[in-house]
Amino acid sequence: MCKGIFENKNTTFMTELDDCIIIIKNVPSQVCKQCGEIYYTNEVEKQLEILVNIVRNSITEITVINYAEKVA
C-alpha cells in the first residue's frame, strides 16, 4: 500500500473478460498523487462488478460504458 496523498478523480477502468475488452469511463476513484495508484471504494467496486457482469453476455469485442450514465 502506498502512503501518498490521495485525491478524488474520475478515471478509466479497463478489464479483459474472455474475448471482450471492457472500458468504463468516468469512474469515481482515489488516486495517489505520488505514484498514481488508483483505489476504489467498496461501493464503486460493487458497481463495477455489476457492470462487467451485464456486459459478460454481450457479443462484442470492445465495450465502452460511461459510469455516470449507468450508475445514477
C-alpha positions, 0 to 999 in steps of 0.5 A: 500500500502506498502512503501518498496523498490521495485525491478524488478523480474520475478515471478509466477502468479497463478489464479483459473478460474472455474475448471482450475488452471492457472500458468504463469511463468516468469512474469515481476513484482515489488516486495517489498523487505520488505514484498514481495508484488508483483505489476504489471504494467498496461501493464503486467496486460493487458497481463495477462488478455489476457492470462487467457482469451485464456486459459478460453476455454481450457479443462484442469485442470492445465495450465502452460504458460511461459510469455516470450514465449507468450508475445514477 
